[in-house]
Amino acid sequence: MAEAEEMYLRALRGYEKLSWVSPARIKFVKQSLSSLRERPSRSHNEQSSESIPRNGDNYAILSATPLNTGVAESPTALSKLMRKMWKRW
């Protein structure tokens, strides 16, 4: 997570120098990054074990939908979020 965050902050500093990127847009992205930083982070194993539904016999119940990981735990999810935010602008 720290590597992805550092990469986006470096890119953001580059965008700040471009005249076509509005200051409001830069402020929005900075706020989004800080809100990601403030989320309580849990280890991937803890999150996985808590989110697996089980029946009475303690067997895992398979689901057609994949388990979602939070943005804070997944650098690829962070990069997808950042791309989506830049596209909205």
N, C-alpha and C positions, 0 to 999 in steps of 0.2 A: 504494500500500500504506500509506504513512504517513497519508494522509487517512482511510482506512477504520479503521486502528488507532486514530487519535486519536478518531474518532467513537465507537468501541466503548469506549474508556477513559472517555470523557465519560459514556456511558450507564451504564457500570459504577459510576462514582462516584454516579450517581443511584440505582442499585439498592442501593448500600450503605446509603443513608438509609432504605430501606424495611424495615420490621420483618419482613415475611414472607419475605424472601430470606435463606436461611441463610448464615452466615459460611463454612461449608465450600464452598458453591456458589460464592461470590465468589472464594474462594481457588483453586478448580479453574479458573475462567475466567481468572484472572490468570496461573496457571501455563501454561494453553494459549496465551495471548497471548505469553508470554515464550518458549515453545518455538517459536512461529512466527517470532519475531524472531531466534532463534539459528540458524535454517536458513540455509545459504549461498544467497545469491540470485544467480541468473544472469539475463542478459538473455533476453528472450523469443526473440529470433532464435537465440541460441546453443542454447537448449533445443530449439527446433523443428528446427534442422538436425541436431542429434545424434540426435533420436528418429525421424527418417524412415528407415525401412528401405529399402535399395537393393539391386538385383540386380547381377549381374556387369557389366552394360553401363552402370552408374551411372544407371539410370532408377529413379525412386521407385516403390516397390511400394505400391499403394493398399490401404487397409485399411478394413474395414467399421466398425471402432471408431475414434472420434475420438481425437486425441492429447490426453492429459491434461496440464493445466498444474497446477503446484503451487499451494498456497494462498498462498504468499509472493508469487507473481507475479500473482495475480488477486484484486482487491478483492471481486468478486462471490463467489468461492469462499470468501473469508474470511467474508463476511456469511452465506452458507449454513451454514458451519461453526458460527458463533456462534448462529444460530437453532436449529440442531440440538442444540447443547449446552444451550441454555435450555429446549428442549422436553423433554429427558431429565429435567430436574429435576422 
